[in-house]
């Protein structure tokens, strides 16, 4: 098993209620008194561009990437054999209802200095609105994570705002495709240089994806970890997808800038929330 649950979440999984807003079968569940999210593989809907039955593995691969970055942008995630069969389990993280890292506002509203407009459109009543997101280091980390993971589904509500200012990203089943699939609402930093902290995270991933054999048997901490990371990812995504991840990391390090959205592909998930 690529990831084992935290000690306090290692018990029997008890099924809770379905989360009806999810596109795939998703349930709340409990391990003792600890709340988690459970997504059985059997409940994954077929997709034309992602192989069937692979979304749970991609969610776990996303957690491994988050841990390698050392940013904790994905809650603890692991595979278990639950009441409805094998599936992904993730620690439940309750968002702070007083915060909106990504939100929808009237187009004529004066924006706070820390909010960045991303997209203009019309709401259900045909009123002009803006999709905006905060300008914070915590949210930027999620945006960099999405660039690496090639996240095709960073909706606004896939960001959880914690009371202490931390930001978690969730719902990472549509990640690690070999083709460019980046669809996100976090475009507010397009064209900006990555920070030293963000480049440092990329370097950790780059080192962790270099196997010891490719470095002449070097036994540095990063390379030793790299062998383990490759082995873990190989149980979750394809060799071609691992190679594509490494290539994206190298390209970002060569040009450490948030990319501009492409004009030949959809770049916003639908719906954006």
GITAGI-V614888 format. One record per residue. N is the residue number from 1. RES is the residue in three letters. SS is DSSP state (a for helix, b for strand, c for the rest). NEAR is the number of other C-alpha atoms within 8 Angstrom. D_CENTER is the distance of its C-alpha to the mean C-alpha in Angstrom with 2 decimals. Layout:
# GITAGI-V614888
N|RES|SS|NEAR|D_CENTER, N|RES|SS|NEAR|D_CENTER
This chain:
# GITAGI-V614888
1|UNK|c|4|20.32, 2|UNK|c|7|17.44, 3|UNK|c|8|16.39, 4|UNK|c|8|18.88, 5|UNK|c|10|18.37, 6|UNK|c|7|19.46, 7|UNK|a|5|23.23, 8|UNK|a|7|23.41, 9|UNK|a|9|21.22, 10|UNK|c|9|23.10, 11|UNK|c|7|25.56, 12|UNK|c|6|26.19, 13|UNK|b|10|23.70, 14|UNK|b|9|25.50, 15|UNK|b|9|24.35, 16|UNK|b|8|24.04, 17|UNK|b|7|23.72, 18|UNK|b|8|21.76, 19|UNK|c|9|19.15, 20|UNK|c|5|20.87, 21|UNK|c|4|18.50, 22|UNK|c|7|15.91, 23|UNK|c|5|16.42, 24|UNK|c|8|16.54, 25|UNK|c|11|18.60, 26|UNK|c|13|16.90, 27|UNK|b|12|18.98, 28|UNK|b|13|19.35, 29|UNK|b|13|21.04, 30|UNK|b|12|22.73, 31|UNK|b|13|23.53, 32|UNK|c|8|26.71, 33|UNK|c|5|26.06, 34|UNK|b|8|22.33, 35|UNK|b|10|20.12, 36|UNK|b|12|17.09, 37|UNK|b|13|15.20, 38|UNK|b|12|16.49, 39|UNK|b|14|15.59, 40|UNK|b|15|18.48, 41|UNK|a|13|18.29, 42|UNK|a|9|21.55, 43|UNK|a|9|20.06, 44|UNK|c|12|17.67, 45|UNK|c|7|19.13, 46|UNK|c|6|20.24, 47|UNK|c|7|18.58, 48|UNK|c|5|20.55, 49|UNK|c|4|18.01, 50|UNK|c|8|16.09, 51|UNK|c|8|18.36, 52|UNK|c|9|19.23, 53|UNK|c|8|18.19, 54|UNK|c|12|15.21, 55|UNK|a|12|12.24, 56|UNK|a|14|12.56, 57|UNK|a|12|12.71, 58|UNK|a|15|9.55, 59|UNK|a|14|7.74, 60|UNK|a|14|9.95, 61|UNK|a|11|9.49, 62|UNK|a|12|5.81, 63|UNK|a|12|7.70, 64|UNK|a|10|10.43, 65|UNK|a|11|8.86, 66|UNK|a|13|7.95, 67|UNK|a|9|11.53, 68|UNK|a|11|13.00, 69|UNK|a|11|12.03, 70|UNK|c|7|13.65, 71|UNK|c|9|11.69, 72|UNK|c|9|10.55, 73|UNK|c|11|7.43, 74|UNK|c|11|6.42, 75|UNK|c|13|9.73, 76|UNK|c|9|11.99, 77|UNK|b|14|11.39, 78|UNK|b|12|14.27, 79|UNK|b|14|16.49, 80|UNK|b|8|19.72, 81|UNK|b|8|22.74, 82|UNK|b|10|22.86, 83|UNK|c|7|25.50, 84|UNK|c|8|24.28, 85|UNK|b|9|23.67, 86|UNK|b|11|20.87, 87|UNK|b|15|17.39, 88|UNK|b|17|14.11, 89|UNK|b|12|14.68, 90|UNK|b|11|12.52, 91|UNK|b|10|14.23, 92|UNK|c|8|15.01, 93|UNK|c|6|14.36, 94|UNK|c|6|16.80, 95|UNK|c|8|16.11, 96|UNK|c|9|19.07, 97|UNK|c|6|20.87, 98|UNK|c|4|22.62, 99|UNK|c|7|19.67, 100|UNK|c|9|17.88, 101|UNK|c|10|15.22, 102|UNK|b|11|15.11, 103|UNK|b|9|18.26, 104|UNK|b|8|21.05, 105|UNK|b|9|24.47, 106|UNK|b|9|27.87, 107|UNK|c|8|28.34, 108|UNK|c|5|31.40, 109|UNK|c|6|29.93, 110|UNK|c|4|30.25, 111|UNK|c|6|26.83, 112|UNK|c|5|26.39, 113|UNK|c|5|26.30, 114|UNK|c|7|22.73, 115|UNK|b|10|21.36, 116|UNK|b|11|20.63, 117|UNK|b|9|21.49, 118|UNK|b|12|19.27, 119|UNK|b|7|20.82, 120|UNK|b|9|24.17, 121|UNK|b|7|25.21, 122|UNK|b|9|27.26, 123|UNK|c|8|26.60, 124|UNK|c|5|28.23, 125|UNK|c|5|31.52, 126|UNK|c|6|31.36, 127|UNK|c|8|30.99, 128|UNK|b|10|29.28, 129|UNK|b|13|25.95, 130|UNK|b|13|23.29, 131|UNK|b|13|19.51, 132|UNK|b|13|19.04, 133|UNK|b|14|16.54, 134|UNK|b|11|17.47, 135|UNK|c|10|18.19, 136|UNK|c|7|16.90, 137|UNK|a|6|15.83, 138|UNK|a|9|13.16, 139|UNK|a|11|11.53, 140|UNK|a|9|12.28, 141|UNK|a|11|10.31, 142|UNK|a|12|7.02, 143|UNK|a|9|8.76, 144|UNK|a|10|9.69, 145|UNK|a|11|6.49, 146|UNK|a|11|5.84, 147|UNK|a|10|9.46, 148|UNK|a|10|9.35, 149|UNK|a|11|6.91, 150|UNK|c|12|8.87, 151|UNK|c|16|6.52, 152|UNK|c|11|9.46, 153|UNK|c|11|8.63, 154|UNK|b|14|7.47, 155|UNK|c|13|10.49, 156|UNK|a|10|12.18, 157|UNK|a|7|12.16, 158|UNK|a|9|8.44, 159|UNK|b|13|9.09, 160|UNK|b|14|11.40, 161|UNK|b|14|14.26, 162|UNK|c|11|16.07, 163|UNK|c|8|19.79, 164|UNK|c|4|19.82, 165|UNK|c|7|17.65, 166|UNK|c|8|14.46, 167|UNK|b|12|11.23, 168|UNK|b|13|8.45, 169|UNK|b|11|5.19, 170|UNK|c|9|5.74, 171|UNK|c|8|6.61, 172|UNK|c|11|4.75, 173|UNK|c|10|8.39, 174|UNK|c|12|8.91, 175|UNK|c|12|7.62, 176|UNK|c|13|10.07, 177|UNK|c|11|13.00, 178|UNK|c|8|15.96, 179|UNK|c|4|16.79, 180|UNK|c|6|15.32, 181|UNK|c|9|13.17, 182|UNK|c|11|11.29, 183|UNK|c|12|11.62, 184|UNK|b|14|10.60, 185|UNK|c|12|12.78, 186|UNK|c|9|12.13, 187|UNK|c|9|15.07, 188|UNK|c|9|17.33, 189|UNK|c|7|17.48, 190|UNK|c|10|18.40, 191|UNK|c|8|21.18, 192|UNK|c|7|20.76, 193|UNK|b|7|20.93, 194|UNK|c|9|18.20, 195|UNK|c|6|19.45, 196|UNK|a|6|20.88, 197|UNK|a|6|18.19, 198|UNK|a|10|15.46, 199|UNK|a|11|17.77, 200|UNK|a|8|18.35, 201|UNK|a|12|14.77, 202|UNK|a|12|15.03, 203|UNK|a|9|18.36, 204|UNK|a|11|17.20, 205|UNK|a|12|14.85, 206|UNK|a|11|17.80, 207|UNK|a|10|20.18, 208|UNK|a|16|18.21, 209|UNK|c|12|18.19, 210|UNK|c|11|21.96, 211|UNK|c|12|23.98, 212|UNK|a|13|27.14, 213|UNK|a|7|29.35, 214|UNK|a|7|28.29, 215|UNK|a|8|29.35, 216|UNK|c|6|32.74, 217|UNK|c|7|31.94, 218|UNK|c|8|30.83, 219|UNK|c|7|29.95, 220|UNK|c|6|28.02, 221|UNK|a|6|25.40, 222|UNK|a|9|22.51, 223|UNK|a|15|23.96, 224|UNK|a|12|24.72, 225|UNK|a|9|21.13, 226|UNK|a|14|20.20, 227|UNK|a|13|22.34, 228|UNK|a|8|20.69, 229|UNK|a|11|17.12, 230|UNK|a|12|18.42, 231|UNK|a|8|20.20, 232|UNK|a|9|17.27, 233|UNK|a|13|15.07, 234|UNK|a|10|18.27, 235|UNK|c|8|18.38, 236|UNK|c|11|15.06, 237|UNK|c|13|14.83, 238|UNK|c|9|17.82, 239|UNK|a|7|19.63, 240|UNK|a|7|19.26, 241|UNK|a|11|15.45, 242|UNK|a|13|15.68, 243|UNK|a|8|18.25, 244|UNK|a|11|16.21, 245|UNK|a|12|13.43, 246|UNK|a|10|16.43, 247|UNK|a|8|17.95, 248|UNK|a|10|15.14, 249|UNK|a|12|15.24, 250|UNK|a|9|19.02, 251|UNK|a|9|19.18, 252|UNK|a|10|17.23, 253|UNK|a|10|19.54, 254|UNK|a|6|22.50, 255|UNK|c|6|21.76, 256|UNK|c|10|19.56, 257|UNK|b|10|19.15, 258|UNK|c|11|16.50, 259|UNK|c|6|17.45, 260|UNK|c|7|19.32, 261|UNK|c|7|18.23, 262|UNK|c|7|20.10, 263|UNK|c|5|23.04, 264|UNK|c|4|23.35, 265|UNK|c|5|20.12, 266|UNK|c|8|18.31, 267|UNK|c|10|15.77, 268|UNK|c|8|15.06, 269|UNK|c|13|13.59, 270|UNK|c|6|16.52, 271|UNK|c|5|17.14, 272|UNK|c|10|15.24, 273|UNK|c|6|15.27
